[in-house]
């Protein structure tokens, strides 16, 4: 049981644990103070009440004793006068008989210990009302005076005080929770900012930085993180420039090689079989190499967010309807009407859709469906293929660079993928503030989903 409670406690967020700890501490302190206040207040008020009632009973006993010595016949009238405050009862035993005045009570309701003839005092409940019973001997002959002073007002006062103290304790606990929440939020704000900045950098936003801090304990964290982020951004940009420069330099010789390959391919019929196979392999690899260089050049250009002047409202129906027929051959086009609009760089969005369709055609057994619709408040492009699907553990990895799946062209030929097409998709989608993922297609196969923020038409 203790291990289960410990696991549950560890599963609670740190902010709530701090808030609950503050609440428990303030509740405990307020509870202790309330208990001490209750003890002091109740003892003091009860002592004052007992002292006043006892003094009054002593005076009443003297008056009754004087009346008995004089043999006065006005004893009942005297007893009525002694009752004083409402709810008070006076009982007098003389010659073995009882005389009562004030609030009527039965002698049997009075404890026997008070009727023994010795001075006594006791709190009790008579007919549902709390009273303070004081018994005093009047004469040596055994005459006894019993005064029942009401404690109703005192009881109500103590109940009110206890209610105030309980409410104050509960309020203190709630205020402690709120104070703990506010304190934890303030204390964990730098950690939240650090988590957000690290998450943005993990998603590709190299401009994420922590705000400058003036606190002695927090300033080094922000400074070190920002310096690391600057170094990482510089390294990424340097690598991108290097890849771009290399790709650019390779374009000219690759073009020459492609042209030379085309010349050889036109003359392949004049070559022996061994030379034909060599020419086919050479031209296929040169084309794949050329596509890889183009993709690397596109990646090196890719600042994560598109330039502002390139962004415009784009109708997704126009984007999917303009996909080359060779990429959507055999697939079904489904567009929700009216089609959603997104704010995007049209060139990059065209590249996203084309790469997904090409991936379905070359690696997914063919395109089954290309759809546009709204889902969960976003504009969504869906590309369904007829392949075996993507394993759950591979669904994030397929968007990494140079990750290549099985070569499953429709005719079983080598598709020659570069492993950069889906990486470009992920980069462009993130640059537009969207998300891309792969899920199972109903009926089998994979469904690649691009979700972008919809803009009003």
N, C-alpha and C positions, 0 to 999 in steps of 0.2 A: 504493500500500500504506500509506504514512504517513497519507494523508487518511482511509483506511478505519479505521485504528487510532485516529486522532484522533476520528472520529465515534463509534466504539464507546466510547471513553473518556468522551466527553461524554454518551453515553446512560446511563452508570452513575450511580446516585444519588450526590449529594454526600456522604452519610454513608458509603457504601462507598468512595468515592474517598479520603476522609480516612483511613478505616481501612486501606486498602491502602497509602496513602502512609506512614502510621505503620509498617506492617509492613515495607515495603521499607527504610525508614530504619533501623529497629532490626535488621533482618536484615543490612544492609550494615555497620553498626557492629559487631554481634556477629561477623560474618564476618571483618572486619579484625582485631578483637581475637583471634579464634580462630587466624587465620593467624599473627599475631605470637607468640601463646603457643606455638603448635606449633613455630615456628622456634626460639624460645628454648629450649623444653624439649627438643626433639629434639637440637639442637646441643649443649646442655649435657650431656645423658645420653650421647650418642655420644662426646663429647670425654672425659668421665670414663671411659667404657669403653675407649676407645683408649689413654688414658694408663695405666690400670691394666694392660691387656694388654701394652703396650709395656714397662712396667717389669718385668713378669714375664718377658717374652721376654729382656730384657737379663740378668736374673739367671740364667735357664736357659742362655744362651749362655756365661756365665762358668763355670758349673758343668761344662758339657760341655767347654769349653776346658781346664779344670784336669784333668778325667778323661783327655782325650786326651794331655796333656803327661805324665801319670803312666803312661800306657800301661795303664790299668786294664782288667780284663776284665769289669767290672760295668756297662759302658756301656748295654746293653739294659735292665738293671734301673733304671739312673739315668733313662733316657728314660721308662720307665713311671711312675716317681715324679714326673717333671716334668709329666705330663699333668694331674694335679690334678683340676679340675672336670670333671664328666660332659660328654661331647661334644667335649672338646678333643683335638686331634691334634698330634703332634710328629713332624716329619720331619727326619732328619739325613743329610747327604751327606758321607761320608768316603771318600777314595780312589776316588771315582767311583761308589761304591755307596750305595744309600739304605737307611736303617733307619727304620722307623715304629713308633710306639707310640700307645696310646689309640684313639680312633675311627678305624677303618680308612678310608683314602682312597687313591686312585690318584694317583701323582705327576703323571700326565698331566692330572689335573683342576686342577693348580696352574698359573696363567699363567706363561708363559716369562719374563716380565719380573721375576718374583720369584726366579727361579732363576739370575739372571745373576751373583750373587755379591756384589752391593752391598746395603747396607741398604735395605729397601723395606717399604711397608705398603699394604694394599689390602683393600677390602670386596668379597666375592664370595659366590656361592652354590655350594655343593658338595653334591651328592646331595640337592638340594632344601632344604638348610638354610643360612641365612645365617651367614657366618663372617667373622672379621677375620683376615686372613693377614699375619703379620709375619716377614720374612726378615732374618737377621743373620749376617754372616760370623763363623766361630768361630776359624779359624786363617788365617795368611797363605797357607797351601798351597791354599786354595780350599774348605776344609770349610765347609758352610753349614747353619744351623739354621732350620727353618721351623716356626712355631707357628701353628696354626689355632684361634683362640679362638671359641667359639660365641656368636652374637648372637641366639639364639632368644628368650630371656627379654626382652632389650631390644626386639626386634621386637614381641613380644606387648604389652609395656608401651606402646610407641608406638602400636600399633593401638588399644589401649584408650583412650589419651589422645585420639587422633584421633576415635574414635567418640563420646566424651564431648563433644568440642568441636563436632562436627557436630550432635549431638543438641541441645546447648545453643544453637547458632545457629538451628536450626529452632524450638526452643521460644521463643527470644527473638523470632523473627518472628511466631509465633502470638500471643504475649503483646502484641506491638506492634499486631497487628490488633485484638485485643480492647481494648487501651487506646485505639486510634484510634476504634473503634466507640463506646466509652463516652464519650470526649471529644467526638466529633461529636454524639452523642445529647444530651449535656448542653449543648453549644454551640448546637445547632439546636432545642432544646426551646422557646425563646421563638418561633422561627419556626413550629414545628409548632402551637403554641397559637394564633398569629396566623392561620395558614391555616385551622385548625378553626373559630375564631371567625368569620372572614370567610365561610367556607362556610356556617356556620349562619345568618348574617345574610342571605346570598344566598338561602337556602331559606326565609327569612321569619321566623326566630327573632330578634326584635329585642331579646331579653334577653341575647344572647351578649356576654360581656365578657372581657377579659384579666385574669388575677390581678395584683394589685399586686406590683411588683418593687422591691427595695431596691438593686439594682445600678445604678451611676451611668449605665452605657451602655444599660440596658434600661428603666429607669423612664420616661424620656420617651416611648418607643414605646408602652408600655402606657397611659400617661396620655393621649397624643394619640388613640390608637385608641378608648379608652373615651369620651373627650369627643366624638369624631366619632360614635360609636354612639349616645350619648345624644341628640345633636342630631338624628341621623337618626330615631331612635325618636320623639322629640318632634314632628318634622315629619310623620311618618307618622300619628301619633295626632291631630295637629292637622288634617291633611287629612281623616282619617277622620271626625273630629267635624264638620268643615265639610260633608262630603258627607252625613253623617247628618242634620245640622240642615236642610240644604237639602232633602234627600229628605223629611224629616218635614213640613216646611212645604209641600211641593208635594202631599202626599197629599190634603189637603182640597180645594184647587181642582181637582185631577185627578178626585177623586170626583165633584165637581159637574159637571165636563165629561163624565165618563162617563155620568152620569145624564141630562144634557141630550142627549147623543148617542143614548142609548137612546130618549128621547122622540121625537127626530127620526126615528130608524130605524123606530119604530112607525108614523110617518106618512109614510114614504117613498113609499107607493103613491099618495099624493095630490099628489106633487111631480112636476115635469117631469124628464125624463131627466138634464139637466145637474145639477139639484139632487140627484138620487139619487146620481150618481157622487160629488159633493162630500161628501154625508153618509157614503157608504161609506168614502171616503178619510179623512175626519175621524175617524170612529169607529175605524178600523183603527189610525191613527197615535196616537190617544189611548190605546188599549189597549196598544200597544207602549210608549208613553211611560210608562204606568202600571207595566208590567212592569219597565222599566228603573229606575224610581224604587224599586220594591220590591227589586230586586237590589242597587242601590246602598246602600239602607238595610241589607240583609243583610250586605253587605261591610263597611260602616262599623261594624257591631256585632261583626264577626268578629275577636276576639282570636285569635291563631293557635292557641293550645291551648284546648280546651273547659274550662269550669269543672269543678272536681273533683266537685261534687255532681250534675252532669249526666251523668257518665260511669257506665256500667253494662254488664254483660255483655249482648251483643246477639246473637241468633241470626240469621245472615244469611239463612237460608231464610225467616224471617218478614218480613224487610225486603223481599226481592224479590217475595214472594207478595202483599204488600200494595200493590204499585205499582198505580195506577189502570189500569183495563182499557183506557182510551182511549190510554194510552201504550205498552202492550205488544200492541196489536191486531196479529194476524198473526205474532207472534213465538213462539218456542219457549222454554219455561222449563225449564232443566236445573239441578238442585241435587244436589250430591254428598251422600250420606247416610253417616254422620250429618253434618249441616251444621256447619261450623266456627263457633265463637263468637269475637267480638272485643269489646274494651273500647272503647266509643264513646258519643258523644252521639247518641241515637236520632233526634232531630229533624234534626240535621245530616246523619246518614247517610241518612235518607229523602230529604233534599234532594239529596244527591249522586246517588243512584240515579235519582231523578225527572229531574234535569237531564240525565243521560246518556241516558236513554230518550227524553226530549223532543228532545235533539239528534239522536239517530238517526232519530226520526220526522219531524222538520222539515228536517233538513239532510243526512241520510244515506240517503235513499231508503226509509226504513222500518226498523223493528226486525226483525231476523232471529232473534236469540237473546239471552236473558238468562240467564247461568249463574253458579253459585257452586261453587267447588271449591278444592282446596288445590294450591299450586304453589310449589316451592322453599321449603317451610317457612312459607309465608304463606297467609292466607285471602284468596281472590281473587274479585272480582266482575268478570265479563266481559260487555260489551255489544257485540254484533255488529250491524252495519247492512248495508244492501244498496247503499250508495253506491259511488262510484268510488274510495274510499279517501282517505288523506291522504298527500301527498307527504312524503318523508323530511325535506326542509328545512323543512317547515311543522309538524312534529310537536311541537315545543316551543312554537312561536308560537301554536298554537290555544288554549293555556291562558292566554294573556295577555288582559288586559281590552280590550274593544272590538275584538277580532279576530273578524271575521264572515266565514263562508264563503259559497259561493254559495247562493242561496235556492232550494232544490230540494225543495219540498213534493211530496207524492205527486200532487197534482192540478196541479202546475206553478204554483200560486199563490204570491204573496208571503208568505213565512212570517213576516216582520217580526221577525227575531231581534235581540236587544239586544247581543250580543257579550259578555255577562257570565256566561252560564250555566256554561261550562267554567272560567272564572276562579274562580267560586264553588266548583266541584268541586275544583279544585287547592288552594284555600285551606283548605277543610274537611278534605281528605285529609291535607295537610301538618300541620294542627292536631292530627290524630290520630296523627301519627308514621308515616304511610304514604306510599305513592308512587302516582302515577297517570301512565299513559303510553298512547300509541296505537300500534298495530302493525297489520300486514296480517292480514286474516281469511282462513283457508284457503278457497279458492273465490272470493275477491274481496271487496272492501269493506274497511271499517275495523273494528278491534276495540279498544274502549277498556277498559283494565284498571286496576282499583283493587286495590292490595295492602296489606293491613293485618296487623298482628301478631296471630296467633291466641292465644287464652287457653285454658287447660285447662277442660274442662267440669266 
